[in-house]
Amino acid sequence: MNEAFVALNWRTVPTLPARNPQAHKGSFGHVFAVGGGPGMGGALTLACVAAYRVGAGLVTAVGHPSAIPYLAAYLPEATWRDWPASFADLPDQAVLAVGPGLGQGLAAHDLLREIGTLSCPQVWDADALNILARFGPELLAADALRLFTPHPGEAARLLGVPVAAVQADRVAAICRLQARYGGYWVLKGHHSLLLGGGRWLCPLGNPGMATGGSGDVLTGILAGLLAQDLEADKALSLGVCLHARAGDLAAAQMGEASLLARDILAAVPRVLQELAQNNDGN
């Protein structure tokens, strides 16, 4: 547990491979974003846009019908499934982004019980983590690749401790989370910690990113990267740094106090281009 967390270097993090000229939309995976409970359609939409912006070939939103207007207005490229949904017919390249605006009602609990039995790659955030805290590791019935992205409050609920205890020793907290639930972890906050096959610290980001929807953007980014067959550690390090770097560029333009999650999204293409240029120069 005392092993150091190494600061990531933005200029050397993994990047997306060059696209094959013969590729088609099916070559880049299919993200199913599960959330969008009543009043939370924006969260689901932000995650869907983020998955598309990092290169996912197809994105389907799965949510309460009240979320449809958000998606229709902001992302007509996405397809839609109503709650309640069954995931028995998921395509082979499916990746689940679970939790953006999900809520904690009975429908959400039923969805999580089914998702816990699936073996496709998954990203868990927001209310998916709160429901996981209620049910415990037994909810994760199937062996699957899972990335978990709690903020300190969600981490505290998952561990059954006060938030102050998480913040007092963030390294111990993220290690305990992985030991209890398995998988790959991001403990969000100032200098987010990443724990998977390695231990990393993201030195990027700013307080302006502490705004509603920022975490939903990260969830979509991570799912979109997994959909393109990036290894989990590479998706984790690239996704967290990409999100933080986009937040820094957006804050430089908008100011931290005025920063919105959509501003982070708007900076993602620029950051991907910057990273590609960095790698071309190496």
C-alpha positions as CSV (number, residue, x, y, z in Angstrom):
1,M,0.0,0.0,0.0
2,N,3.0,2.3,0.5
3,E,4.1,2.0,-3.2
4,A,4.2,5.5,-4.7
5,F,1.7,6.8,-7.2
6,V,3.6,8.1,-10.2
7,A,2.6,11.4,-11.8
8,L,1.5,11.0,-15.5
9,N,3.2,13.1,-18.2
10,W,0.5,14.4,-20.6
11,R,3.0,14.4,-23.5
12,T,3.7,10.7,-23.1
13,V,0.4,9.1,-22.2
14,P,-1.0,6.4,-24.5
15,T,-2.9,7.7,-27.5
16,L,-5.4,6.3,-29.9
17,P,-4.0,4.3,-32.8
18,A,-4.2,5.7,-36.4
19,R,-7.4,4.7,-38.1
20,N,-7.4,2.1,-40.9
21,P,-8.6,3.7,-44.2
22,Q,-10.9,0.7,-44.6
23,A,-12.6,1.2,-41.2
24,H,-16.3,1.6,-40.7
25,K,-18.4,2.6,-37.7
26,G,-18.5,-0.9,-36.5
27,S,-14.7,-0.9,-36.2
28,F,-14.8,1.5,-33.2
29,G,-17.1,-0.2,-30.8
30,H,-20.6,0.5,-29.5
31,V,-21.1,2.4,-26.2
32,F,-24.4,1.9,-24.4
33,A,-24.8,4.7,-21.8
34,V,-27.2,3.8,-19.1
35,G,-28.8,6.5,-17.0
36,G,-31.0,9.5,-17.7
37,G,-33.6,9.1,-14.9
38,P,-36.3,11.7,-14.6
39,G,-34.8,15.2,-14.5
40,M,-31.3,13.9,-15.4
41,G,-31.4,13.6,-19.2
42,G,-28.5,16.1,-19.5
43,A,-26.1,13.8,-17.6
44,L,-26.9,10.9,-20.0
45,T,-26.5,13.2,-23.0
46,L,-23.1,14.5,-21.9
47,A,-21.8,11.0,-21.5
48,C,-23.0,10.0,-24.9
49,V,-21.4,13.1,-26.6
50,A,-18.1,12.4,-24.8
51,A,-18.1,8.8,-26.1
52,Y,-18.6,10.0,-29.6
53,R,-16.0,12.7,-29.3
54,V,-13.2,10.3,-28.4
55,G,-14.0,8.1,-31.3
56,A,-16.6,5.5,-30.5
57,G,-18.3,4.3,-33.7
58,L,-21.8,4.0,-32.3
59,V,-23.5,5.3,-29.1
60,T,-26.9,4.2,-27.7
61,A,-28.5,6.0,-24.8
62,V,-30.6,3.8,-22.4
63,G,-32.8,5.9,-20.1
64,H,-36.2,7.1,-18.9
65,P,-38.3,8.5,-21.8
66,S,-38.1,11.9,-20.2
67,A,-34.5,12.1,-21.3
68,I,-35.2,11.8,-25.0
69,P,-35.6,15.6,-25.6
70,Y,-32.1,16.2,-24.2
71,L,-30.6,13.7,-26.5
72,A,-32.6,14.7,-29.6
73,A,-31.7,18.4,-29.1
74,Y,-28.0,17.9,-28.4
75,L,-27.0,14.6,-30.1
76,P,-29.1,13.4,-33.0
77,E,-26.3,10.9,-33.9
78,A,-27.1,8.7,-30.9
79,T,-29.7,5.9,-30.9
80,W,-32.1,5.3,-28.0
81,R,-33.6,2.5,-25.8
82,D,-36.3,3.1,-23.2
83,W,-36.2,1.8,-19.6
84,P,-36.8,-0.9,-18.7
85,A,-34.2,-2.4,-20.9
86,S,-32.8,-5.9,-21.3
87,F,-29.2,-6.3,-22.4
88,A,-29.5,-9.9,-23.7
89,D,-29.0,-8.7,-27.3
90,L,-25.9,-6.6,-26.8
91,P,-23.4,-6.7,-29.7
92,D,-20.0,-8.2,-29.3
93,Q,-18.2,-4.8,-29.2
94,A,-20.6,-3.3,-26.6
95,V,-19.2,-1.3,-23.7
96,L,-21.5,0.0,-20.9
97,A,-21.2,3.5,-19.4
98,V,-23.4,3.0,-16.3
99,G,-24.7,5.7,-14.0
100,P,-24.9,9.2,-15.5
101,G,-28.2,10.6,-14.1
102,L,-29.3,7.0,-13.3
103,G,-31.2,7.8,-10.1
104,Q,-31.7,5.3,-7.3
105,G,-35.2,4.1,-7.8
106,L,-36.4,0.5,-8.4
107,A,-35.8,0.6,-12.2
108,A,-32.2,1.6,-11.5
109,H,-31.8,-1.2,-9.0
110,D,-33.2,-3.7,-11.5
111,L,-30.9,-2.5,-14.3
112,L,-27.8,-2.8,-12.1
113,R,-28.7,-6.3,-11.0
114,E,-28.8,-7.3,-14.7
115,I,-25.6,-5.4,-15.6
116,G,-23.8,-7.0,-12.7
117,T,-24.3,-10.4,-14.5
118,L,-22.8,-9.1,-17.8
119,S,-19.3,-9.8,-18.9
120,C,-18.8,-6.9,-21.4
121,P,-16.5,-4.0,-20.4
122,Q,-18.1,-1.4,-18.1
123,V,-17.6,2.0,-16.6
124,W,-19.4,2.7,-13.3
125,D,-20.1,6.2,-12.0
126,A,-22.5,8.3,-10.1
127,D,-25.7,6.5,-8.9
128,A,-24.4,3.2,-10.1
129,L,-21.7,3.5,-7.4
130,N,-24.3,4.5,-4.8
131,I,-26.4,1.4,-5.6
132,L,-23.2,-0.7,-5.6
133,A,-22.5,0.7,-2.1
134,R,-25.9,-0.5,-1.0
135,F,-25.6,-4.0,-2.3
136,G,-21.9,-4.6,-1.9
137,P,-19.5,-6.6,-4.1
138,E,-22.1,-9.3,-4.5
139,L,-23.8,-7.1,-7.1
140,L,-20.8,-7.7,-9.4
141,A,-21.7,-11.3,-10.1
142,A,-20.0,-11.7,-13.5
143,D,-16.3,-11.5,-14.2
144,A,-16.0,-8.4,-16.3
145,L,-13.6,-5.5,-17.0
146,R,-14.8,-2.7,-14.9
147,L,-13.6,0.9,-14.4
148,F,-15.0,2.8,-11.4
149,T,-14.8,6.6,-11.1
150,P,-16.0,7.8,-7.7
151,H,-15.6,11.2,-6.2
152,P,-14.8,11.3,-2.5
153,G,-18.4,11.2,-1.4
154,E,-19.1,8.1,-3.5
155,A,-15.9,6.5,-2.3
156,A,-16.9,7.1,1.3
157,R,-20.2,5.3,0.7
158,L,-18.5,2.4,-1.0
159,L,-16.2,2.0,2.0
160,G,-18.7,2.8,4.7
161,V,-16.6,5.6,6.2
162,P,-16.8,9.4,6.5
163,V,-15.7,11.5,3.6
164,A,-13.1,13.1,5.8
165,A,-11.5,9.6,6.2
166,V,-11.2,9.3,2.4
167,Q,-9.7,12.7,2.1
168,A,-7.3,12.2,4.9
169,D,-5.6,9.2,3.1
170,R,-6.7,9.1,-0.5
171,V,-4.0,6.5,-1.3
172,A,-5.3,4.1,1.4
173,A,-8.9,4.7,0.2
174,I,-8.3,3.8,-3.4
175,C,-6.4,0.7,-2.5
176,R,-9.2,-0.4,-0.2
177,L,-11.7,0.2,-3.0
178,Q,-9.8,-2.0,-5.4
179,A,-9.3,-4.7,-2.7
180,R,-13.0,-4.8,-1.9
181,Y,-14.5,-4.5,-5.4
182,G,-11.8,-5.4,-7.9
183,G,-11.4,-3.6,-11.2
184,Y,-9.7,-0.3,-12.1
185,W,-10.2,2.9,-10.2
186,V,-10.1,6.7,-10.5
187,L,-10.5,8.5,-7.2
188,K,-11.5,11.9,-8.5
189,G,-10.4,15.2,-7.0
190,H,-7.3,17.4,-6.8
191,H,-4.7,15.3,-8.5
192,S,-6.9,12.4,-9.2
193,L,-5.5,9.0,-8.3
194,L,-5.6,6.0,-10.8
195,L,-5.2,2.4,-9.7
196,G,-5.2,-0.5,-12.1
197,G,-2.2,-2.6,-13.2
198,G,-0.1,0.5,-12.1
199,R,-0.5,3.4,-9.8
200,W,-0.7,6.9,-11.2
201,L,-1.5,10.5,-10.3
202,C,-2.9,13.0,-12.8
203,P,-1.3,16.4,-12.2
204,L,-3.7,18.2,-14.6
205,G,-7.1,19.7,-13.9
206,N,-8.4,22.7,-12.0
207,P,-11.2,23.7,-9.5
208,G,-13.4,24.9,-12.3
209,M,-14.0,21.3,-13.2
210,A,-16.0,20.9,-10.0
211,T,-19.2,21.5,-11.8
212,G,-22.3,19.4,-12.6
213,G,-21.8,17.1,-15.5
214,S,-18.0,17.0,-15.5
215,G,-18.0,13.4,-14.2
216,D,-20.5,12.3,-16.8
217,V,-18.1,13.6,-19.5
218,L,-15.3,11.5,-18.0
219,T,-17.5,8.4,-17.9
220,G,-18.3,8.8,-21.6
221,I,-14.6,9.4,-22.4
222,L,-13.5,6.2,-20.7
223,A,-16.3,4.1,-22.3
224,G,-15.5,5.5,-25.7
225,L,-11.8,4.6,-25.3
226,L,-12.6,1.0,-24.1
227,A,-14.9,0.6,-27.1
228,Q,-11.9,1.1,-29.4
229,D,-10.1,-1.8,-27.7
230,L,-7.7,0.2,-25.7
231,E,-6.3,-1.8,-22.8
232,A,-7.8,-0.8,-19.5
233,D,-4.7,0.8,-18.1
234,K,-4.2,2.8,-21.3
235,A,-7.8,3.9,-21.4
236,L,-7.6,4.9,-17.7
237,S,-4.5,7.0,-18.1
238,L,-5.4,8.5,-21.4
239,G,-9.0,9.2,-20.4
240,V,-8.3,10.9,-17.1
241,C,-5.5,13.0,-18.5
242,L,-7.5,13.9,-21.6
243,H,-10.5,15.0,-19.5
244,A,-8.2,17.1,-17.2
245,R,-6.3,18.7,-20.0
246,A,-9.5,19.6,-21.7
247,G,-10.7,21.2,-18.5
248,D,-7.5,23.2,-18.3
249,L,-7.8,24.5,-21.8
250,A,-11.5,25.3,-21.3
251,A,-10.7,27.2,-18.0
252,A,-8.0,29.2,-19.7
253,Q,-10.6,30.4,-22.2
254,M,-13.7,30.7,-20.0
255,G,-12.3,31.2,-16.5
256,E,-12.7,28.6,-13.7
257,A,-15.8,30.1,-12.2
258,S,-17.7,30.1,-15.6
259,L,-16.6,26.6,-16.7
260,L,-19.4,24.2,-17.7
261,A,-19.2,20.5,-18.5
262,R,-20.0,21.3,-22.1
263,D,-16.9,23.5,-22.3
264,I,-14.8,20.5,-21.3
265,L,-16.5,18.5,-24.1
266,A,-15.8,21.3,-26.6
267,A,-12.1,21.1,-25.8
268,V,-11.7,17.4,-26.3
269,P,-11.1,17.4,-30.0
270,R,-8.4,20.0,-29.6
271,V,-6.7,17.9,-26.9
272,L,-6.7,14.8,-29.0
273,Q,-5.1,16.7,-31.8
274,E,-2.5,18.1,-29.4
275,L,-1.7,14.6,-28.2
276,A,-1.4,13.3,-31.8
277,Q,1.0,16.1,-32.6
278,N,3.1,15.3,-29.5
279,N,3.4,11.7,-30.6
280,D,4.3,12.6,-34.1
281,G,7.2,14.6,-32.7
282,N,8.5,11.8,-30.7
